Amino acid sequence: MRCVVQRVARAEVRVDGNVTGRIGPGLVVLAAFAAGDGEAELGWMAAKLPDLRLFNDAGGKINRSLRDVGGAILLVSQFTLYGDCRRGNRPSFVASAPPARAAALYARFGELLRGQGAPVAEGVFGAMMAVELVNDGPVTLIVDREAPAPGGGR
């Protein structure tokens, strides 16, 4: 599982001109799922994101979490995060979970984030979306949680 996490002052996502999700201060989370991802990866990521210290404290240090500041998450599916550009000029997406599996993982991930107490707004899985955001900082992280390799190794 791979997420690009951006601290934002505000953000929204539109599908066919209609707003499907909107947040004020918080995090935009672009989420991609690999073929082997499951409950362990989703649970780890859902627990990690609300507690990441990505927001400024009174002294201007990045030392407060989404929970600390009462922020929200805008969750957007983004299978292209698994695009492999090492060979040729056309990205390969073979590492991404198949669409039906990814849709189920995306839905479950939203549930788990809500279970952590984070307000979550969402895009629409598989839709062509327009995401508008105002970066705050900017602060952007890539957070990976790899599924176990065959045989149980990481």
Beta strands, then each sheet from edge to edge (+ up, - down):
strand 1: 2-15
strand 2: 18-23
strand 3: 26-32
strand 4: 53-56
strand 5: 62-65
strand 6: 72-77
strand 7: 120-122
strand 8: 129-144
sheet 1: 2+ 1- 3+ 6+ 7+
sheet 2: 2+ 1- 8+
sheet 3: 4+ 5-
end
